[in-house]
């Protein structure tokens, strides 16, 4: 898990947020709503 979290820390802030929310079992729509972005951006980045 340490390797995973160290890799996540190196990501851009938006990418890091998407990954963390995804790991918390949030749907693409929920992630988009939280971050204020379009769902298609979550899908492309995720």
N, C-alpha and C positions, 0 to 999 in steps of 0.2 A: 504494500500500500504506500510505503514511503516513496518508492520510485514513481508511482502514479501521481502522487500529490506534488512531488518535485517537478515533474513534467508539466502538470497543470499550472503551477506557479509561473512557468516561463511563457505561457500564452498571453496574448493581448487580453486586456480587461474584458472585452465583450465576449471573446471566445471562452475565457475562464468562467464567466458568469453562466453562459449557456451550458457548459459541461457540468458545472456544479448543480445547476437546477435540474438538468437531465438525470444526474445521479441521484437526485432527491425524488425521482419518479414523477416529475412534472411533465405534463403533455406539451407538445409543441405550442399549442395555443396559450397555455398558461405561461410558458417561458416568454413568448412574444409579448403577452400582456404585461408581465413583470418588467421586462426590459424596454417596453415601448417601441418595439420594432414589429415588422410584418412577419407573419408565420413563415413565409417562403424564405426569409433570411435565416430563420432558425434551422430550417430543414437543410439549406445549403451549407451552413456552417457546421451543423451537427453531424 
